[in-house]
Amino acid sequence: MDQIDNSHSELPPDDGKLLQGSQSEVFESSLVLASQGIPHYIEYQGELYALVVEADWFERASLCLHVYKGENQALSYIQIKEDISLRVSSLLFMLIPTLSYFWVGISRDGNWIKLRGTANAGAILEGQWWRCITALTLHADVEHFLSNLVSGYLLANLLNHRVPIGSICFSSTVSAALANGMVAYASALPHHSLGFSTAVFSLLGHLAVSFQIPQSERENGWLRSKAPLLAGLFLAVLLGTGENVDVKAHFFGFGMGIVFGLLFRSIQGYLKSFAVQVVLVIISYLIYVSAWMMAIR
């Protein structure tokens, strides 16, 4: 922003121009002054716009814009990614629950398979840890499956623009499994649950962490840096509560997603290579396969 520095002068320039620049810059500053009741007007000069303030208001207007620019300085560190195109690689995240849904659907032993894979709190506490993983691949009905499929893919796609798909698959699998284990310990017996929504909310937590703004040294920098995390929390409350939903699984999943999001954010530099990402995807799939082998052995 081409702003005139008047910090060392009590008198405004002769022409009263506080700011000269592009249309967006001048109009944004005009909104700031209007919000404070400072009279001003805009002039159009060729390809540039000018924000003009009377002499009596010039010092206050200059201070107002200076404070506004300082408060929003942290935003200059954000690299806004306008590309939100759908990625085929994000489908890898949904492959296991999709295959499992159709496997259970066409199997003559579908009810038995669900019985063996559901997150039964009592069985988990007795040592059947694999239920924390197999339950992620099971769904009550087609509506349950489709809702998790669509929401999971959209969140995975958004996160995939910032985090490689291998990291997404591995972190969501492990964090959701741990969340189901925590639900078992926190629930009164008997407690049964199933569904991929725990992993979906884990994605939401990871996504919120990935959008955190770097902290500013200014007084309001800490709160501003936590804005994406708070937005994710409000979204989790909006989507994760209601009738016939496992609220504990959703919020434990969201919390574990935050933890693993921070962890992978700190070590992401070591995981960037294509080979590492392929290995993480394979390991994620093997976790599901191993859990199901334990369940139906």
Salt bridges, closest charged atoms under 4 A:
ASP15 OD2 - LYS17 NZ 3.77
ASP246 OD2 - HIS191 NE2 3.23
